[in-house]
Amino acid sequence: MTNQSNLLKLAAVSLLLAILAVGCSDRTLVEPQMPTSPGISQFGLPAVTLDSAIFSIYIGGVLSTQTVNVHRITANWADNTVTFNNFGGAYDPAVVGSYLTDGLGWRSVDVTPLVQGWIDGTYPNYGLLIEQGSSLGSAYPSSEYINVAVRPMLKICWTSGGIPECETIQMGINGIVKDAYVSQLYPNDNYGSLDRLFTGFVNGTMKYSLLRFDLPSFPETAAIGDFVWYDDNQDGIQDLSELGVQGVTVHLMDCNGNILATDVTDVSGYYLFSSLTPGDYNIEFVLPGGYQFSPQDQGSDDALDSDADVNTGLAICTHLDGGETDLTWDAGIFVPNPPSGCTRTIGYWKTHAGFGPQADVVTPLLPIWLGTAGGAQSIHVTTAAIAVDILSQDVYGVPSNGITKLYAQLLGAKLNGANGADLSAVAATIAAADTFLATHYFTSWSTLTKAQKQTVNQWKGNLDDYNNGLIGPEHCN
């Protein structure tokens, strides 16, 4: 019974080879249909957009309808030396794509993600492997087959500089293709020079095929970018202590003023435009509300200065060569100090604490004590958030509470003083209020006598007049 089974298998293999030899030589070639594929984002290396990569192979002989799977090969091999044993099953078990052996002719598989990985350097181009498990085998013309038109091929399409291009890699027509099959029956033999490939079980042992397509050269990419920082001393030069600013919009532009791409600075203040076709570019920094640009082109180190025009936010046009990454395009920004010498209302300070569209001008004026420093009931205003709570009059009591209103007007007066306004007109009021608040918290309001409440309200009114410019320095315009 065993001999009869072996004879049947040998007969099947002979038939398979005959089909391959006759079927391929007389068959008219039909160009395989290349299915479309979603575009892949720009490569990390070439300045192109990959649109599709289609692997096609011609079935020249089948013994049954089976599924053939395509895998990524994970180790280097040579078509003239590879064997079943020295290859050692070096392929990723994940299936890249598959096709059915349900008749003779072309089969195509979309391998765009695989080729994407080869091109951008995610993994080396060791080629692809086709296998159909332990089912009855299939045969294909290899890259040595006499009929060039039915040899395996890889068609890739990409867009470079807005121009679509395609190239078909097929041995003897365009490019280099290396292929071989390996056999478990003869594990130390090499079949790289034969004119056919196999998948599946033949003679009761496993065979699978390896193919590697040499990809065309793509133009090298270019990149431009760098940093937006908060310029504490407003000198236009990056200091080690100065931090980046998150969320600043940056435009990549051509030198005619057209926006090509947009990025936003990350948590550390950095931005980058990569995978660019070499050419001329410009950078535009979009100034956040309430900020100003630092002086442009200060100092001798171009990597540490601010490149943004103080009025437009535009840098100058620059040329990027292939392979160049230019990380010298920076912008310093800062919040200008409010005018000094005049007074502003508590409403102004509340809306300029950084919690709305206006820049934060409160934080640089802190910390401030409400009450004598270190007093048991004094409030130490150390952050803009605490300042807003005081000025809003809804956290430290309510507006009907006289101490709550005194907190707000006292903080407003001290912010004006910290900003350069003369406090002499209310110096006595501030000293008296601080002494009182060192021992009275807002919760004390209901326990005060009528006379004490009148005094608190007088202090509050006096400070309110100061903040509105009715006494002391004039009010800011």
Stockholm file with secondary structure:
# STOCKHOLM 1.0

chainA/1-477         MTNQSNLLKLAAVSLLLAILAVGCSDRTLVEPQMPTSPGISQFGLPAVTLDSAIFSIYIGGVLSTQTVNVHRITANWADNTVTFNNFGGAYDPAVVGSYLTDGLGWRSVDVTPLVQGWIDGTYPNYGLLIEQGSSLGSAYPSSEYINVAVRPMLKICWTSGGIPECETIQMGINGIVKDAYVSQLYPNDNYGSLDRLFTGFVNGTMKYSLLRFDLPSFPETAAIGDFVWYDDNQDGIQDLSELGVQGVTVHLMDCNGNILATDVTDVSGYYLFSSLTPGDYNIEFVLPGGYQFSPQDQGSDDALDSDADVNTGLAICTHLDGGETDLTWDAGIFVPNPPSGCTRTIGYWKTHAGFGPQADVVTPLLPIWLGTAGGAQSIHVTTAAIAVDILSQDVYGVPSNGITKLYAQLLGAKLNGANGADLSAVAATIAAADTFLATHYFTSWSTLTKAQKQTVNQWKGNLDDYNNGLIGPEHCN
#=GR chainA/1-477 SS CHHHHHHHHHHHHHHHHHHHHHHHHHSCCCCCCCCCCCCCCCCSSBSSEEEEEEEEEEECEESSCCEEEEEEBCSCCCTTTCCHHHHTTCBCSSCCEEEECSSSEEEEEECHHHHHHHHHTSSCCCCEEEECTTSBCEEEECTTCSCGGGSCEEEEEEEETTEEEEEEEETTTBSCEEEEEEESSSTTCCCTTSSEEEEEEETTEEEEEEEEECCCCCCBCEEEEEEEEECTTCSSBCCTTCCBCTTCEEEEECTTSCEEEEEECCTTSEEEEEEECSEEEEEEECCCTTCEECCSSCSSCTTTBCCSCTTTCBCCCEEECTTCEECCCCEEEECCCCCSSSBCCHHHHHHTSSSSSSCCCSGGGCCEEESSTTCTTCEEECSHHHHHHHHHTSSSSCTTCHHHHHHHHHHHHHHHHHTTCCCGGGHHHHHHHHHHHTTCCGGGGGGSCHHHHHHHHHHHHHHHHHHTTSSSSCBCC
#=GC SS_cons         CHHHHHHHHHHHHHHHHHHHHHHHHHSCCCCCCCCCCCCCCCCSSBSSEEEEEEEEEEECEESSCCEEEEEEBCSCCCTTTCCHHHHTTCBCSSCCEEEECSSSEEEEEECHHHHHHHHHTSSCCCCEEEECTTSBCEEEECTTCSCGGGSCEEEEEEEETTEEEEEEEETTTBSCEEEEEEESSSTTCCCTTSSEEEEEEETTEEEEEEEEECCCCCCBCEEEEEEEEECTTCSSBCCTTCCBCTTCEEEEECTTSCEEEEEECCTTSEEEEEEECSEEEEEEECCCTTCEECCSSCSSCTTTBCCSCTTTCBCCCEEECTTCEECCCCEEEECCCCCSSSBCCHHHHHHTSSSSSSCCCSGGGCCEEESSTTCTTCEEECSHHHHHHHHHTSSSSCTTCHHHHHHHHHHHHHHHHHTTCCCGGGHHHHHHHHHHHTTCCGGGGGGSCHHHHHHHHHHHHHHHHHHTTSSSSCBCC
//
